Every structure is written in C-alpha cells, then in structure tokens.
Amino acid sequence: RRLLAASVISVQNSNFVYPSCQNCFSKLILDSNRFNCLKCGCTGEAKDANYRYKLSLKVAGTSDLFAITVFGSSLDPFFGVTAGSLQR
C-alpha cells in the first residue's frame, strides 16, 4: 500500500450505485420484479436487491495519469449514506 496525492480529473461513470449480489458482489440483472446473478446464480425479488458503490475516477499525480475504481462501503463516509439508502 502507498499513499498517493492526486487530483481528480474526471468521473468515468455516471452510475456509481449498482445492484449487487449479496454472495459474490457481482452486478445483478434486474427486471421489473426479480433479480438474477449471472455469476453465482443467486435470485430474488427486485425490491430486496442490495446496492453497492462503484466509483471510477481518472486522477493525475505529479507526472502520471491513473484510472482508479473504488468499491463498496469505503465510499459511505464520502456520500454520507449507504449505497442502498442513496438508491432509495
């Protein structure tokens, strides 16, 4: 691990909250009533789907550009709420 001082140049994705499988954290496929995880086969009602953050950024250090993706509850303090609360 290293501490990196950088400036955010751009946000790469406009959808930074996604429906997440409770077992494997993969993105769920939602239809009007149900969800399905293509990776592990988990299914359920769409209203019970969990949500997670996925924020993709382009950042600049002193001499380099980096693409960084931050997942999950580490973004809760930044947004002030969980991804599920924000989605509601």
Buried (B, 14 or more C-beta within 10 A) or exposed (E): EEEEEBEEEEEEEEEBBBBBBBEEBBBBEEEEEBBBBEEEEBEBEBEEBBBBBBBBBBBEEEEEEEEEEEBBEEBBEEBEEBBBEBBE
